[in-house]
Amino acid sequence: MPRTRRWRVLALAVLLGAVAACSGQKGAEPSPGASDGRATAPSERAPTPALQPYYGQRLDWSECGDGFECAKLQVPLDYGKPGGERIQISVNRLRTEDQRQRIGAILLNPGGPGASGLNYARAATSVLTPQVRDRFDVIGFDPRGVGESTPIRCLSTERLDAYLSLDNTPDSGAETGALEEGARRFGAGCQAASGRLLPHVGTVNAARDIDILRAALGEPGLTYLGKSYGTYLGAVYADLFPKRVRALVLDGAVDPSLTPIETNLTQAAGFEVAMRAFIEDCFKRANCPFQDHRVETALAQVEDLLRRTDRTPLTNSTSDGRQVTEAWTSLGVITPLYDKRSWATLRQALTSAFKGDGTELLQLADILIDRRQDGTYSNQTEANMAINCVDGEFPSSVAAYRKAADQAADRAPRFGEAVMWGSLPCAFWPAGTITISHISDLVPLLVPAASVRAGSGSNPASERKTEAPIG
């Protein structure tokens, strides 16, 4: 399971009021840097002539509906060889109506990794306050490997369906073997379909792309809103280019000091916290499907549902032929936990599931993994896996994953194993890793704290702690 696989549009009036209050202060002049993307990422470096054509480009905007303009940004496939192959980053823009009051441009990233920033920007009226939209051009972009940018592709629809249907809480050698085989096929599929791009995705190179985008927009300093994984991307940018930051808002901050296994543990624990919050809220509703109003009893009811679907799938009234196994059931339960406004949908889906009908949970799972009604997928799941695997040093054996999954099950009984086994393809990943040695505290950041129990609506994909949010 990734850092977080889906965003939900949130009202960030309080957070972005701070951005709106910022002055039009200008940052340092663009000073493009470069390094070998396969090595440990360095701090900000001197200008590199080979990158000047990228930093000097101007975007060719064209109308693309609903008041937006769209363009393609050229970036190097390999920052170690900037004179080589180029790839494209898709960008969109909603210009502020009164350019006389304009402070600059604000770049948005919704998280994932793998989620579309283009789509997120199109929800700007919900994401940003009117005061911010009046002063900033809104900029969305799909990071390298994602969506409408040069994309990662790995598996056909049928093979991705099969992979996501695998039992991700294996309790036998045969089930573990099937999961390992599926994980190996995932990586092999990515290598076969996207081998040239695969080593060059990841957060470090995405941050470098952002700096080229900043320059192409004519912005001396970056103004940026990142949510969930997007906070990590923003922090990496600030570490690489500290003199080019104007203002960052990081909502639901991911702790960059965590190892991949620790990140999985934290995310699984976050789902447990969110599940408890959902149950407590459910008790206040007339249509709550739980048998009584005790949290532990309700949690046991959810756990029993997952165990039953491990043996006997729920029914699926759609015509797509998928069985609603434990894997799909777990994804369906997790999806609405990302946003309190979806909890009514989860109540209804669980009401049906407890009666044996998993159709609604399957539909919720499809939202999380971006499976369309025609059965096709966006590349969100594939990009998510590729970026996570390149970003971190994951264990390289099934035995290590088994140990980690047992730890996760102790900490998060409902979701821990599934979250941990979800990153198994990274154990056999065919591309290398791109690491950053540290995230230093070089620039002032606004990192809002939020509590799931307080009903903030913030992303609960990771455990929250008072005054110390981590994802």
C-alpha positions as CSV (number, residue, x, y, z in Angstrom):
1,M,0.0,0.0,0.0
2,P,1.4,3.4,-0.9
3,R,1.8,6.5,1.2
4,T,-1.7,7.4,0.2
5,R,-3.5,6.5,-3.0
6,R,-6.2,9.0,-3.3
7,W,-7.0,12.6,-2.5
8,R,-10.3,14.2,-1.6
9,V,-11.2,17.8,-2.3
10,L,-11.0,19.6,1.0
11,A,-11.9,23.2,2.1
12,L,-8.6,24.7,3.1
13,A,-9.8,28.2,4.0
14,V,-7.8,28.5,7.2
15,L,-4.7,27.1,5.7
16,L,-4.7,29.1,2.5
17,G,-5.6,32.3,4.2
18,A,-2.0,32.2,5.3
19,V,-0.9,32.1,1.7
20,A,-3.3,34.9,0.7
21,A,-1.8,37.0,3.5
22,C,1.7,36.5,2.1
23,S,3.2,39.5,0.4
24,G,4.4,39.6,-3.2
25,Q,7.9,39.1,-2.0
26,K,10.3,37.9,-4.7
27,G,12.7,35.0,-4.2
28,A,16.1,34.3,-5.6
29,E,16.6,34.4,-9.4
30,P,16.5,31.1,-11.1
31,S,19.8,29.2,-10.8
32,P,19.3,25.8,-12.4
33,G,21.2,22.9,-10.9
34,A,21.7,19.3,-11.9
35,S,23.1,16.0,-10.7
36,D,23.1,12.4,-11.6
37,G,19.6,11.2,-10.8
38,R,20.7,7.8,-9.8
39,A,23.0,9.0,-7.0
40,T,22.1,10.5,-3.6
41,A,20.5,13.8,-4.4
42,P,22.7,16.8,-3.6
43,S,21.8,20.2,-2.2
44,E,21.4,23.2,-4.5
45,R,24.2,23.5,-7.1
46,A,25.6,26.0,-9.5
47,P,24.0,26.5,-12.9
48,T,24.6,23.8,-15.5
49,P,24.7,25.0,-19.1
50,A,23.2,21.7,-20.4
51,L,20.0,22.5,-18.5
52,Q,19.7,26.1,-19.7
53,P,17.4,25.2,-22.7
54,Y,14.9,23.7,-20.3
55,Y,15.0,26.7,-17.9
56,G,14.8,29.1,-20.8
57,Q,11.7,27.6,-22.4
58,R,8.3,29.3,-22.5
59,L,5.1,27.4,-22.3
60,D,2.7,27.5,-25.3
61,W,-0.7,27.8,-23.7
62,S,-4.0,26.8,-25.4
63,E,-7.5,26.8,-24.1
64,C,-8.7,23.5,-22.7
65,G,-12.1,24.1,-21.2
66,D,-13.7,25.7,-18.1
67,G,-11.4,28.7,-18.3
68,F,-8.2,26.6,-18.1
69,E,-5.2,26.8,-20.4
70,C,-3.0,23.8,-21.0
71,A,0.6,23.3,-22.1
72,K,3.4,20.8,-22.2
73,L,6.7,21.4,-20.4
74,Q,9.9,19.7,-21.7
75,V,12.2,18.1,-19.1
76,P,15.1,15.7,-19.5
77,L,14.4,12.0,-19.1
78,D,17.7,11.6,-17.3
79,Y,19.1,14.6,-15.4
80,G,22.5,13.0,-15.6
81,K,22.3,13.3,-19.4
82,P,20.3,16.5,-20.0
83,G,21.3,16.5,-23.6
84,G,19.6,13.2,-24.2
85,E,15.9,12.2,-24.5
86,R,13.2,14.5,-23.4
87,I,9.9,13.8,-21.8
88,Q,6.8,15.9,-21.3
89,I,5.0,17.2,-18.2
90,S,1.4,18.2,-18.7
91,V,0.4,21.5,-17.1
92,N,-2.8,23.5,-16.8
93,R,-3.5,27.0,-15.6
94,L,-6.4,29.0,-14.3
95,R,-5.4,32.6,-14.4
96,T,-6.7,35.1,-11.8
97,E,-9.2,37.4,-13.3
98,D,-7.6,40.6,-12.1
99,Q,-3.9,40.4,-13.1
100,R,-3.3,43.8,-11.5
101,Q,-3.8,42.1,-8.1
102,R,-1.8,39.1,-9.0
103,I,1.0,38.0,-6.6
104,G,2.1,35.0,-8.7
105,A,1.3,31.4,-9.4
106,I,0.5,28.7,-6.9
107,L,1.4,25.1,-7.9
108,L,-0.8,22.3,-6.5
109,N,0.0,18.6,-5.8
110,P,-2.8,16.4,-4.3
111,G,-0.6,13.5,-3.2
112,G,-0.5,9.8,-4.2
113,P,2.1,9.5,-5.5
114,G,0.4,9.0,-8.8
115,A,-2.7,11.3,-8.4
116,S,-3.4,13.8,-11.1
117,G,-2.5,17.4,-10.4
118,L,-4.4,18.5,-13.5
119,N,-7.6,17.1,-12.1
120,Y,-6.9,18.6,-8.7
121,A,-6.4,22.1,-10.2
122,R,-9.7,21.8,-11.9
123,A,-11.3,21.5,-8.4
124,A,-9.7,24.9,-7.5
125,T,-13.0,26.4,-6.4
126,S,-13.1,23.8,-3.7
127,V,-9.4,23.6,-2.9
128,L,-8.6,27.3,-2.7
129,T,-10.4,30.2,-1.1
130,P,-11.6,33.1,-3.3
131,Q,-9.0,35.3,-1.7
132,V,-6.2,33.0,-3.0
133,R,-7.7,32.6,-6.4
134,D,-8.0,36.4,-6.7
135,R,-4.3,36.8,-6.1
136,F,-2.7,33.7,-7.7
137,D,-2.8,31.8,-11.0
138,V,-3.6,28.2,-10.2
139,I,-1.2,25.7,-11.7
140,G,-1.8,22.0,-11.9
141,F,0.6,19.4,-13.3
142,D,0.9,15.7,-13.6
143,P,4.4,14.7,-12.3
144,R,6.6,12.6,-14.5
145,G,5.2,9.1,-14.9
146,V,1.7,10.2,-14.1
147,G,-1.5,10.6,-16.1
148,E,-1.2,13.0,-19.1
149,S,2.6,13.5,-18.6
150,T,4.9,10.8,-20.1
151,P,3.3,7.9,-18.2
152,I,4.4,4.7,-16.6
153,R,2.5,1.7,-17.9
154,C,2.9,-1.8,-16.6
155,L,-0.1,-4.2,-16.9
156,S,-3.1,-4.7,-19.1
157,T,-6.6,-4.2,-17.6
158,E,-7.0,-7.9,-17.1
159,R,-3.6,-8.4,-15.4
160,L,-4.1,-5.4,-13.2
161,D,-7.5,-6.8,-12.1
162,A,-5.9,-10.1,-11.4
163,Y,-3.1,-8.5,-9.4
164,L,-5.4,-6.4,-7.3
165,S,-7.6,-9.5,-6.6
166,L,-4.7,-11.4,-5.0
167,D,-5.0,-12.3,-1.3
168,N,-2.9,-9.7,0.4
169,T,-3.2,-11.3,3.8
170,P,-1.6,-14.6,2.9
171,D,-1.9,-17.4,5.5
172,S,-0.5,-20.3,3.6
173,G,2.6,-21.0,1.5
174,A,0.4,-21.2,-1.6
175,E,-1.1,-17.8,-1.0
176,T,2.3,-16.3,-0.3
177,G,3.7,-17.8,-3.4
178,A,0.8,-16.4,-5.5
179,L,1.4,-13.0,-4.0
180,E,5.1,-13.1,-4.8
181,E,4.5,-14.2,-8.3
182,G,2.0,-11.4,-8.8
183,A,4.6,-8.9,-7.4
184,R,7.3,-10.1,-9.7
185,R,4.9,-9.9,-12.7
186,F,4.0,-6.3,-11.8
187,G,7.7,-5.2,-11.9
188,A,8.4,-7.2,-15.0
189,G,5.4,-5.6,-16.7
190,C,6.7,-2.1,-15.8
191,Q,10.1,-2.9,-17.1
192,A,8.7,-4.3,-20.4
193,A,6.3,-1.4,-21.0
194,S,8.2,1.5,-19.5
195,G,11.8,0.4,-19.0
196,R,13.4,3.7,-20.3
197,L,11.3,5.8,-17.9
198,L,11.3,3.5,-14.9
199,P,14.6,4.5,-13.3
200,H,13.9,8.2,-13.7
201,V,10.6,8.6,-11.9
202,G,10.6,9.4,-8.2
203,T,10.3,12.4,-6.0
204,V,13.8,13.8,-6.5
205,N,13.4,14.1,-10.3
206,A,9.8,15.4,-9.9
207,A,11.1,18.2,-7.7
208,R,13.7,19.1,-10.3
209,D,10.9,19.2,-12.9
210,I,9.0,21.6,-10.6
211,D,11.9,23.9,-10.6
212,I,12.0,24.0,-14.4
213,L,8.2,24.6,-14.4
214,R,8.7,27.5,-11.9
215,A,11.2,29.1,-14.2
216,A,9.0,28.5,-17.3
217,L,6.2,30.3,-15.5
218,G,8.5,33.2,-14.8
219,E,8.2,32.8,-11.0
220,P,11.4,33.8,-9.1
221,G,10.2,31.8,-6.1
222,L,7.9,28.8,-5.7
223,T,4.5,29.1,-4.1
224,Y,3.2,25.6,-3.5
225,L,0.4,23.7,-1.9
226,G,1.0,20.0,-1.3
227,K,-1.3,17.5,0.4
228,S,-0.3,14.1,1.9
229,Y,2.5,12.8,-0.4
230,G,2.6,16.2,-2.0
231,T,4.0,17.5,1.3
232,Y,7.0,15.2,0.8
233,L,7.5,16.4,-2.8
234,G,7.4,20.0,-1.5
235,A,9.9,19.2,1.3
236,V,12.3,17.6,-1.2
237,Y,12.0,20.6,-3.5
238,A,12.8,22.9,-0.5
239,D,15.8,20.8,0.3
240,L,17.1,20.8,-3.2
241,F,16.3,24.5,-4.0
242,P,16.0,26.4,-0.7
243,K,16.7,29.8,-2.2
244,R,13.9,29.4,-4.7
245,V,11.1,28.9,-2.2
246,R,8.6,31.7,-1.7
247,A,5.9,29.9,0.4
248,L,4.9,26.3,1.0
249,V,1.7,25.0,2.6
250,L,2.1,21.3,3.5
251,D,-1.2,19.8,4.6
252,G,-1.2,16.3,6.2
253,A,2.6,16.2,6.3
254,V,4.4,13.0,5.6
255,D,7.4,12.4,7.9
256,P,10.4,12.2,5.6
257,S,12.6,10.5,8.2
258,L,10.5,7.3,8.1
259,T,11.7,4.2,6.3
260,P,9.3,2.7,3.8
261,I,8.3,0.0,6.3
262,E,7.8,2.6,9.0
263,T,5.7,4.6,6.5
264,N,3.5,1.5,5.9
265,L,3.1,1.0,9.6
266,T,2.1,4.6,10.1
267,Q,-0.4,4.5,7.3
268,A,-2.0,1.3,8.5
269,A,-2.3,2.7,12.0
270,G,-3.8,5.8,10.5
271,F,-6.5,3.7,8.8
272,E,-7.3,2.2,12.2
273,V,-7.6,5.6,13.8
274,A,-9.9,6.7,11.0
275,M,-12.0,3.6,11.3
276,R,-12.5,4.2,15.0
277,A,-13.5,7.8,14.2
278,F,-16.0,6.6,11.6
279,I,-17.5,4.1,14.0
280,E,-18.0,6.7,16.7
281,D,-19.6,9.0,14.2
282,C,-21.8,6.1,12.9
283,F,-23.3,5.5,16.3
284,K,-24.8,9.0,16.1
285,R,-26.6,8.1,12.8
286,A,-30.0,6.4,12.3
287,N,-28.7,4.1,9.5
288,C,-25.6,2.8,11.3
289,P,-25.1,-0.8,10.4
290,F,-23.2,-2.0,13.5
291,Q,-24.9,-4.3,15.9
292,D,-24.4,-2.3,19.1
293,H,-22.8,0.9,20.1
294,R,-19.5,-0.4,21.4
295,V,-16.4,0.5,19.3
296,E,-14.6,-2.8,19.9
297,T,-17.6,-4.8,18.9
298,A,-18.0,-2.8,15.7
299,L,-14.3,-3.2,14.9
300,A,-14.7,-7.0,15.4
301,Q,-17.7,-6.9,13.0
302,V,-15.5,-5.3,10.4
303,E,-12.7,-7.7,11.0
304,D,-15.1,-10.6,10.7
305,L,-16.3,-9.3,7.4
306,L,-12.7,-9.2,6.1
307,R,-12.0,-12.7,7.3
308,R,-15.2,-14.1,5.8
309,T,-14.4,-12.6,2.4
310,D,-11.0,-14.2,2.6
311,R,-12.9,-17.5,2.4
312,T,-16.1,-16.7,0.6
313,P,-16.4,-13.6,-1.7
314,L,-19.3,-11.2,-1.4
315,T,-21.8,-11.0,-4.3
316,N,-21.2,-8.6,-7.1
317,S,-24.3,-7.5,-9.0
318,T,-22.4,-5.8,-11.8
319,S,-21.5,-7.6,-15.0
320,D,-17.7,-7.3,-14.8
321,G,-17.2,-10.8,-13.4
322,R,-15.0,-9.8,-10.5
323,Q,-15.4,-11.6,-7.2
324,V,-15.5,-9.3,-4.1
325,T,-12.7,-10.9,-2.2
326,E,-11.0,-9.7,0.9
327,A,-8.6,-7.6,-1.2
328,W,-11.5,-5.7,-2.8
329,T,-13.4,-5.5,0.4
330,S,-10.5,-4.0,2.3
331,L,-9.9,-1.4,-0.5
332,G,-13.6,-0.5,-0.5
333,V,-13.7,0.0,3.3
334,I,-10.5,2.1,3.2
335,T,-11.6,4.5,0.4
336,P,-14.2,6.5,2.3
337,L,-11.9,6.8,5.3
338,Y,-9.9,9.4,3.4
339,D,-12.7,12.0,3.8
340,K,-15.4,12.3,6.4
341,R,-17.8,13.5,3.8
342,S,-17.8,10.0,2.3
343,W,-18.7,8.3,5.6
344,A,-22.4,8.1,4.7
345,T,-21.5,6.1,1.6
346,L,-19.4,3.8,3.7
347,R,-22.4,3.2,6.1
348,Q,-24.6,2.2,3.2
349,A,-21.9,0.0,1.7
350,L,-21.3,-1.8,5.0
351,T,-25.0,-2.3,5.5
352,S,-25.1,-4.1,2.2
353,A,-21.8,-6.0,2.8
354,F,-23.0,-7.3,6.2
355,K,-25.9,-8.8,4.2
356,G,-23.6,-10.4,1.7
357,D,-23.7,-7.9,-1.1
358,G,-20.3,-6.4,-1.9
359,T,-21.2,-4.4,-5.0
360,E,-21.0,-1.0,-3.3
361,L,-17.7,-1.8,-1.7
362,L,-16.3,-2.8,-5.0
363,Q,-17.4,0.5,-6.5
364,L,-15.7,2.3,-3.7
365,A,-12.5,0.3,-4.3
366,D,-12.7,1.3,-8.0
367,I,-12.6,5.0,-6.9
368,L,-9.5,4.4,-4.9
369,I,-7.6,2.7,-7.7
370,D,-9.1,4.9,-10.5
371,R,-10.8,2.0,-12.3
372,R,-13.3,3.5,-14.7
373,Q,-16.8,2.2,-15.4
374,D,-15.7,0.7,-18.7
375,G,-13.2,-1.5,-16.8
376,T,-10.1,0.4,-17.8
377,Y,-7.6,2.1,-15.4
378,S,-5.8,5.3,-15.3
379,N,-2.1,4.7,-14.6
380,Q,-2.5,5.9,-11.0
381,T,-1.8,2.5,-9.4
382,E,1.2,1.8,-11.7
383,A,2.7,5.2,-11.2
384,N,2.1,5.0,-7.5
385,M,4.0,1.7,-7.3
386,A,6.8,2.9,-9.5
387,I,7.4,6.1,-7.6
388,N,7.3,4.5,-4.2
389,C,9.7,1.7,-5.2
390,V,12.2,4.2,-6.7
391,D,12.0,6.5,-3.7
392,G,12.7,4.0,-0.9
393,E,14.9,1.2,0.1
394,F,12.4,-1.7,0.6
395,P,13.2,-5.1,2.0
396,S,14.3,-7.5,-0.7
397,S,12.9,-10.8,0.5
398,V,9.5,-12.3,1.2
399,A,10.7,-13.4,4.6
400,A,11.4,-9.7,5.5
401,Y,7.9,-8.8,4.3
402,R,6.4,-11.5,6.4
403,K,8.1,-10.2,9.5
404,A,7.0,-6.7,8.7
405,A,3.4,-7.8,8.0
406,D,3.2,-9.5,11.4
407,Q,4.3,-6.3,13.0
408,A,1.7,-4.4,11.0
409,A,-1.0,-6.8,12.0
410,D,-0.2,-6.2,15.7
411,R,-0.4,-2.5,15.3
412,A,-3.3,-2.3,12.9
413,P,-5.3,-5.6,13.1
414,R,-7.8,-4.7,10.3
415,F,-5.5,-3.2,7.7
416,G,-1.9,-3.7,8.7
417,E,-1.1,-6.9,6.7
418,A,-2.8,-5.6,3.5
419,V,-0.9,-2.3,3.7
420,M,2.4,-4.0,4.2
421,W,2.1,-6.7,1.5
422,G,0.8,-4.1,-0.9
423,S,4.4,-2.8,-1.5
424,L,5.8,-6.3,-2.2
425,P,6.6,-5.5,-5.8
426,C,9.3,-3.1,-4.5
427,A,11.2,-6.2,-3.2
428,F,11.8,-7.2,-6.8
429,W,11.8,-3.9,-8.5
430,P,13.8,-3.9,-11.8
431,A,14.9,-0.2,-11.5
432,G,17.3,1.3,-8.9
433,T,16.4,3.8,-6.2
434,I,16.9,7.6,-6.1
435,T,17.4,8.6,-2.5
436,I,17.8,12.0,-0.8
437,S,20.2,12.0,2.2
438,H,18.1,14.2,4.4
439,I,15.3,16.8,4.5
440,S,16.8,19.8,6.2
441,D,15.0,22.6,8.0
442,L,16.1,25.3,5.7
443,V,12.9,27.3,5.0
444,P,9.9,28.2,7.1
445,L,7.0,26.0,6.3
446,L,3.3,26.1,7.3
447,V,2.5,22.5,8.4
448,P,-1.0,22.4,9.7
449,A,-1.8,19.9,12.5
450,A,-5.1,18.1,12.2
451,S,-6.9,15.4,14.2
452,V,-9.1,12.8,12.7
453,R,-11.0,12.7,16.0
454,A,-11.6,16.4,15.7
455,G,-13.4,15.8,12.5
456,S,-11.1,18.1,10.5
457,G,-11.8,16.2,7.3
458,S,-8.1,16.0,6.6
459,N,-6.6,12.9,5.0
460,P,-6.4,10.1,7.6
461,A,-4.2,7.8,5.5
462,S,-1.6,8.0,8.2
463,E,-1.8,8.2,11.9
464,R,-2.2,11.7,13.4
465,K,-0.6,12.9,16.5
466,T,-1.4,16.2,18.2
467,E,0.9,19.0,17.0
468,A,2.9,16.4,15.0
469,P,1.0,15.4,11.9
470,I,2.8,12.7,9.8
471,G,0.9,12.0,6.6
